[in-house]
Amino acid sequence: MAVTTMIGASIQRREDPRLVTGHGAYIDDLTRPQMVHMTVVRSPFAHAAIRGLDVAAARSAPGVVAVLTAADFRAVIGGGIPVANAFVPDKAQVPDQFHVAESEAIYQGEAIAVVIASSSYAAADAAELVRIDFDPLPAVMDVDKAIQPGSPLVASGRPDNIGWDAVFPGGDIDAAFTEADVVVKERIHQQRVLPVPMEGRGCIAEFDNYDNRLTLWTSTQVPHFVRLFLSTALGMAESQVRVIAPHVGGAFGSKIRPYPEEYLASAASKLLGRPVKWIEDRSENLVATTHGRGQVYDIEVAAKRDGTLLGLKLTQILDIGAYHGVFSAFQVVACLVAGGPYTWKAVHGRSIGVFTNRTSTDPYRGAGRPEATHLCERAVDLVARELNMDPVEVRRKNFVKEFPHPNNFGLVYDSGDYDKTLNRALEIVDYPALRRRQEELRAQGRYLGVGLSTYVEICGIGPSAATAPAAGVALVESSMVRVHPTGSVTVTVGTHAHGQGHDTTFAQIVADTLGVPYDTVEIRHGDTNESPFGYGTYGSRSLAVGGISILKSCQKVVDKARHLAAHVLEAAEEDVVHDAGRYHVKGSPETAKTIGELAFAAYGAGLPEGMEQGLEAVTYFDPPNFVWPFGAHICVVEIDAETGNVAIERYVAVDDCGNVINPMIVDGQIHGGIAQGIAQALYEEVRYDESGLMLTGTFLDYLVPTIAEMPHFETERTVTPSPTNELGVKGIGEAGTIASSAAVINAIVDALSPLGIRHVDMPARPDRIWKMMQEAKA
Amino acid sequence: MTRSITVTINGTERRDEVEPRLLLVHYLRENCGLTGTHVGCDTSQCGACTVHLDGRAVKSCSLFAVQVDGRSLTTIEGLGATEMHPLQKAFWSEHGLQCGFCTPGFIMAAAQLLADNPEPTDEDIVKALEGNLCRCTGYENIMRSVRSAVKAARTPAAAAEPVQVGG
């Protein structure tokens, strides 16, 4: 099949031949001459005073090169890890987090010392010989108790356990509630979950003491951020630090922040003069890599008797963990988008960030938006239930219909057609027939449920006008497009893919925009020495911000080539046409210069007056707005009355992410996203005992779904282009996760509604459902 | 203390001195340089390290290198050494991978299935692959990839061919 237009085509990914044959280069596949291996000695306690540390036996163990503790690192690393503003610039407290604990360990898995040895086996053996005299202290684990005055403290010396307490008023909430015919209330839990990329974290630090240069290979979503943070902490110029992100085996938000181990390995390499490798094992990953969600919402919804939504009050209580995650407060965005795709007179949010003796939470796929969708879609169903209305009708009645639409917080939804995705999803499942079947099965004592989730999400993070005040930085994105003298093209970008297929998608954009063969376009990312400063890949931003940056760089190249073509063709520039990589004078397509020919000329002599040699362009793209994908997901479940097991009978997703560059890749993102939402809805939860010990510390206990648990996903799309950017694209990396937990839980509650059950918390494991059914029947 | 082992890996015999406690997966990765076999957990749940031992799929994290003395191994690098295996083509054409970290394990597990049963049902596929974890795909396209490879084996002319691009 010949493909002449790349944009919109399901091109097979160029990334894949090496990956399917085992020739990828993930962090643990790399090695360096003279490399040594680092193992981190961690706290087994959630909270303990460190009374003593004896490393003598470890130091003299076979193969050990060094055992380093806080004092060694304090001499090299100039400080802890900065915390981003992320919607809450005025935090109640920002405790300093050094990279290893010194006098007090305040979460299970906190680093205390490192052992460096000739092999990973030798390092692990010696780590067992490090003797730490712990004095266990009470662990603060319950957020409701932790916020009470006089609560035990997560760490000594802190005034209390409050990280932030911020109010987000979106309109006159009292007036909205005054008009209400009905008010419904609920407490909704967002349990702690683990991101669990199949590859854990890891890095190799190589410090060159002769040139005072550091190269760090690290499994990250944000190589430029890591360089910025590291160079500052190590007292180095950014130009002395090179960060390279190799193939990254998944991340889901857990590899956005720089982590202690990246600092520790870098400092160790500087101290030892040898490359230092650290590879996280899975047990470490579950305690030492940031967690997701960990929130409780108290919501109140005001509505009129006809189903008109009036007001939404929510209080988000967010379990920060022991220290702020670098971006944990980003999840406060849940308050700002809690209104979903509906019109409200007012939405009023309050967010309380609470410290506990747990691993930090930080963004995990969706980061605040899955939580917002979940509470909003539950709220709408609760209203429908209260008013005995069809949940479809309540949604239709309240959908935003005109765009652009400023929500209650002034965030402007760019485009949408919410009825269209909902109607199509209802058509696919044959909603009326489904409801009839539900009635029939109920008569037989069977529990069939239909759950809707009509979501809108904020992504394409983000416009500096919004992100500079909220996040403290302008989250623009960069690209450099260089056409070489022979016409081949190198593109370097500031984003860094970890499974999203950017090499393919971005090359499709470049091929079409420049009019060059796809195979002549090389996309390069992940090396701070190659690309302009970039903010990285997260927040469904790489296409809507980074991709547009590439488009604009290409356009600059096309414009310069046109100027040159006019000179070569001896025509006025306005008469020169660019058509699929060929420049010709209007009306004379037979005499054309290809972009490759013009590139060769561009590096030579005889250029137009004032034109510099070369054919390349750099763009930092600052989008005028966020982009707002939306859609309708419908989940059909049947619950086994004997066991409480939930079986997903159908899962239908109709999503709209604007124009699509590569439909195959977009479908893949939707599949994976839905799966993670279903996983949270039905299976996954980080659990602890009272002392703060994690009970779900391996894959034996933490239930990542397998192929046997996942249903078939029926996906379709509508296309409502975004007016925010020239390609009309939105984002799709998180949409599936943002939508799906609500669809599943709404289906379960719908199934159980004959028993009078009006809410079910996640994960809806069989034991929980079975108990609820027994209690409801009693 | 080390022991000498002789192993045929991807058709080539080699002899190594290894510690008795050395895991097979680490032997393959560190001693043999075959880094396509990945480590995704430490409790033998994820299957990223799946290889073939005398033609049977095994999780190489759950064996010691000394246990494969005198035996024959195939890793992902050996599966499609001359031409891509139909499963490798199918995972490519059906977008059966995203980050790619779990992929070698899935392909090795599925290759065992197809060797045993060229016409597996969906239920057979699920049974064969439920010992492997993927976090990116939701398994939808992994299922499609295996089905596609089955179909390609049935009708070689319809084998998954890459889309021709750049023309």
Interface residues (C-beta under 8 A of the other chain):
Chain A: M1 A2 V3 T4 M6 A9 S10 I11 Q12 R13 E15 D16 P17 L19 V20 T21 G22 H23 G24 A25 Y26 D28 D29 Y121 V196 P197 M198 E199 H247 V248 G249 G250 F252 D281 R282 S283 H498 G499 Q500 G501 A511 P517 Y518 D519 T520 M664 I665 D667 G668 H671 G672 G673 I674 A675 Q676 T698 F699 L700 V704 T706 I707 A708 M710 H712 F713 G736
Chain B: E19 R21 L22 R29 L34 T35 G36 T37 H38 V39 G40 C41 D42 T43 Q45 C46 A48 T75 I76 E77 L79 G80 M84 Q88 F91 W92 S93 H95 L97 Q98 C99 G100 F101 C102 T103 P104 I107 I125 V126 K127 L129 E130 G131 N132 L133 C134 R135 C136 T137 G138 Y139 E140 N141 I142 M143 P162 V163 Q164 V165 G166 G167
